[in-house]
Amino acid sequence: MRDLERESAGLDGVRKEVELLRRLTPEERLLMSFRLRRVVLDFARAGIRHRRPELTEEQIELELHRRILPPGLLDCLHTR
């Protein structure tokens, strides 16, 4: 029974969060998405840095772009 109560409480929390997000203006949603993107990229950089401590910041950025850009696009951008 406790698991069911916890699950119900979790769903109530999600419902409240969804309601709050629905009240945001389009501009606020866009700002939130930019901030979330920045956080995700910072986490990705930290992961690369942790796994490959020998890389320079420039190499970390290249590795990050290699991971998030479609295949071949980084090569096109890098040769210009």
N, C-alpha and C positions, 0 to 999 in steps of 0.2 A: 504493500500500500504506500509506503514511503516513497518508492520510486515514482509511482503514479502522481503523488503530490508534488514531488520535485519537478517532474516533467510538466505538469500543469502550471506551476509557478514560472518555469522557464518560458512556456508559451505566452503567459501573461506579459512577461518582460519583453518578449519579441513583439507582441502586439503593440505595447506602449511605444517601443522604439520605432516601429513602422509608422505609427500615428504621428510621432514627432517629425519623422523624415517627410511625411506627406505635407506637413505644414510649412516646410521650407520653401522659399521662393526659388525659381529656377537659378537665379544668380547664386544663392546660398548653396544649392546642390552642386553647381559647377565648382564653386570654391572648395567645397568639401571633397569633390572628386580630385581636384588638383593636389590638395593636401594629402589625401590617401595615396595618390600616385607617388608623391615625394617620399612618404613613409615606406612604401613598398620598395622603391628604388634604393633607399638608404639601407633597408634590411638586406637587399640583394648585394649591395656593395660590401656590407659587413660580412656576409657569407663568403664572398670571393676573397676578401682580405683575410678571413680566418683560415680558409683552405689553402691560400697561396700567399703567405706573408712576404714572400720575396718580390712580389709585383710592386711596381711604382703606381702612383695614383693614375697616371695616364694609361698604364696597362690595365688597371682595374676598370677604368671607364671603357676601354676597348672591349674587354671581356664582357662587361655588362651589356654593351651594345650588341655584341655578337650573340648574346643570349636572348635579347628581346626583339631584334630586328629580323625580318624575313631573310632566309638564306640568299646570299648574293648581294643584298642591299648594302651591307657594310663595306663590301669590296668596292662597290660603285662609289660610295661616299668617300672612302678613304683614298681613292686614287685621284680625286679632284684636287 
